[in-house]
Amino acid sequence: MATQQSSHIANTQIANMMDSSAGDVGRLANGVMNQADSLFPSFQGVDGEAFKDLLQNWVNTAIQIQKGMENIQTSMLTNDGQSVTNQLDNITKIRNDSVFGIMAGS
């Protein structure tokens, strides 16, 4: 019984961290787009389009990661460990295949 209660507490703590982290990622993505909107008029031509594409790809990746974190949160609250493992694998793949992975050299 103590192990089950301990597991439930740990799952709840992880779910809370995922909720907080997903909120942080969402705020960052919104901040990037708000700043980008003010910068877009300054960039013209091919460079301007490349800049817009880069930021849009970054935001799209951030949103995918945010959704993965939200899925982990849900999985932790329902105590479905395999779903959590699958979601973590998905987030890692998204990160590695994205601009985040490119910038980090993965």
C-alpha positions in Angstrom: 0.0 0.0 0.0 2.8 2.4 0.8 4.4 1.7 -2.6 1.2 2.4 -4.4 0.7 5.7 -2.4 4.3 6.7 -3.1 3.8 6.0 -6.8 0.7 8.0 -6.9 2.4 11.0 -5.2 5.3 10.7 -7.6 2.9 10.6 -10.6 1.1 13.6 -9.3 4.3 15.5 -8.9 5.4 14.7 -12.4 2.0 15.6 -13.8 2.3 19.0 -12.0 5.8 19.5 -13.4 4.6 18.7 -16.9 1.7 21.1 -16.5 4.1 23.9 -15.4 6.6 23.1 -18.2 3.9 22.9 -20.9 2.7 26.3 -19.8 6.3 27.7 -20.0 6.7 26.3 -23.5 3.4 27.9 -24.5 4.4 31.3 -23.1 7.8 31.1 -24.9 6.2 30.2 -28.2 3.8 33.1 -27.8 6.6 35.4 -26.9 8.6 34.4 -29.9 5.7 35.0 -32.2 5.0 38.4 -30.7 8.6 39.5 -31.1 8.7 38.0 -34.6 5.6 39.9 -35.6 7.3 43.2 -34.7 10.5 42.1 -36.5 9.0 40.7 -39.7 8.5 44.1 -41.4 12.2 44.8 -41.1 13.1 41.6 -43.1 12.5 41.5 -46.8 13.1 39.1 -49.6 14.6 35.7 -49.3 16.2 36.3 -45.9 12.9 37.6 -44.6 11.0 34.6 -45.7 13.7 32.2 -44.4 13.5 34.0 -41.0 9.7 33.7 -40.9 10.0 30.0 -41.8 12.6 29.4 -39.1 10.5 31.0 -36.5 7.3 29.3 -37.6 9.1 25.9 -37.5 10.4 26.7 -34.0 6.9 27.6 -32.8 5.4 24.5 -34.4 8.0 22.3 -32.7 7.4 24.0 -29.4 3.6 23.4 -29.8 4.3 19.7 -30.5 6.5 19.5 -27.4 3.8 21.3 -25.3 1.2 18.8 -26.5 3.5 15.9 -25.6 4.0 17.3 -22.1 0.2 17.6 -21.7 -0.2 14.0 -22.8 2.4 13.0 -20.2 0.6 14.9 -17.6 -2.6 13.1 -18.5 -0.8 9.7 -18.5 0.7 10.3 -15.1 -2.7 11.2 -13.6 -4.1 8.0 -15.0 -1.0 6.1 -14.0 -0.3 4.6 -17.4 3.4 4.1 -17.5 3.7 2.8 -21.0 2.0 5.9 -22.4 4.4 8.0 -20.6 7.4 6.2 -22.1 5.9 6.5 -25.6 5.3 10.2 -25.1 8.8 10.8 -23.9 10.1 9.0 -26.9 7.9 11.1 -29.2 9.1 14.3 -27.6 12.7 13.3 -28.0 12.2 12.4 -31.6 10.4 15.7 -32.3 13.2 17.6 -30.6 15.9 15.8 -32.5 14.2 16.2 -35.8 13.5 19.9 -35.3 15.4 23.1 -35.3 16.1 22.4 -31.6 18.1 19.3 -32.5 19.8 21.0 -35.4 20.9 23.9 -33.2 22.0 21.4 -30.5 23.9 19.4 -33.0 22.0 16.2 -32.6 
